[in-house]
Amino acid sequence: MTRAAKISNLMGVVREKVQQGDFILMPHAIERRLQRSISVNDIVHVLTTGWHEAKKDRYQEAYFAWNYSIRGKTIDNRSLRIVVSFDENAMLVITVIGLQRR
């Protein structure tokens, strides 16, 4: 099977999926969100105001799909990276990572 092409207008697609409510928090993202005290509103804010961090994208051979990295700030100025992918039905939020220094 050939490698799937990357989405060229990623942030437009991401923002459209968020606006339509057409996204799913995967179990790993839910677990990490709770561990890191990241709200769903934080995730939505970063997905709608953030930027595509293309150098962090990874192709997942097992799923024949790209994982895309979105980086941005929450309303209270916390830096996050959110990894998303897409299936035929929705945008999948794979994980959320806090980037603040400790």
N, C-alpha and C positions, 0 to 999 in steps of 0.2 A: 504494500500500500504506500502511496506517495505521501510525503509530508504535507500537512495542511498549510496553506498560505496564511501569512499574518494579516490581521485586519489593518488596513491602511489608515482608516479614520477612527482609531480606537476610542479616543475620548468622546467623540460624537456618539458612538454606539453605546459606550458606558453611560453617558448622561441620559440618553434616550431610555435605556433599560431601567435606570434608577427612577426617572420621571414616570415611567409606566408601572413601576413596582414589580418589574419583571426580573427579579434577582432572588437567589436562594443562598442563605448562609449555610454552608456545609458544616457537618459536625465538628471538624477540626477548627473552623473559624469561630464557631460558637464557644468551643472550649477555650481557645486563646483569647477571645473577646472577654470572657468572664475572668480569666486569670489576670488579664492586663487592665481590667476596669475600663474597657472601651465600650461605649454605648453604640447602639444601632444608629442613633443620630450622628455620632462621630463618623461612623463608616459612610453614611449617606453624604455627609458634608465633604469628606475627603474625595469620594468618588465624583462628586459634582464640581468641586473646585480645584482638585489636584491636577497633577500632570503625569504623563506616561514616562516611566523610568525604563526606557527600552533596553538599556544595558543589563537589566535584571530579568528580562523575559527568558523563559526556558521552554523548550519543546518537550512534552511528555510523551515519549514513544508508546507507553502502555495505553494511553488514552487517545493517541493520534490527535493531540490538541495542544495549543499554546497556552501557557500560563503567563499572564501579563502583570506587570508590576505598576501600580499607581501609587504615587507619593504625594503627600500633602499635609496640611495642618488642620487640626480640629478647631472648633470655635474658640476653645481655651488655649490655643497655640501649641498643642502637642503634635510632634511630628509622627506620622504613621506611614507605613507601607502596607498596601492591601494588594493581595494577589488574587486575580480573577481569571476565570476561564469561561468558555461558552460551550453549551451543548445545543442541540437543535431546538430546545424550548426556552432557555433562559440563560442569564449570566449567573455563574456560580462564584460565590465569594469563598475562596479556598482557605485563606488565612489572613490574619491581621497582626501586624508587628509594630510595636512601639519603638521608636528610634531615639528617644531621649537618652542623654548620657546619664550614667549613674555615678 
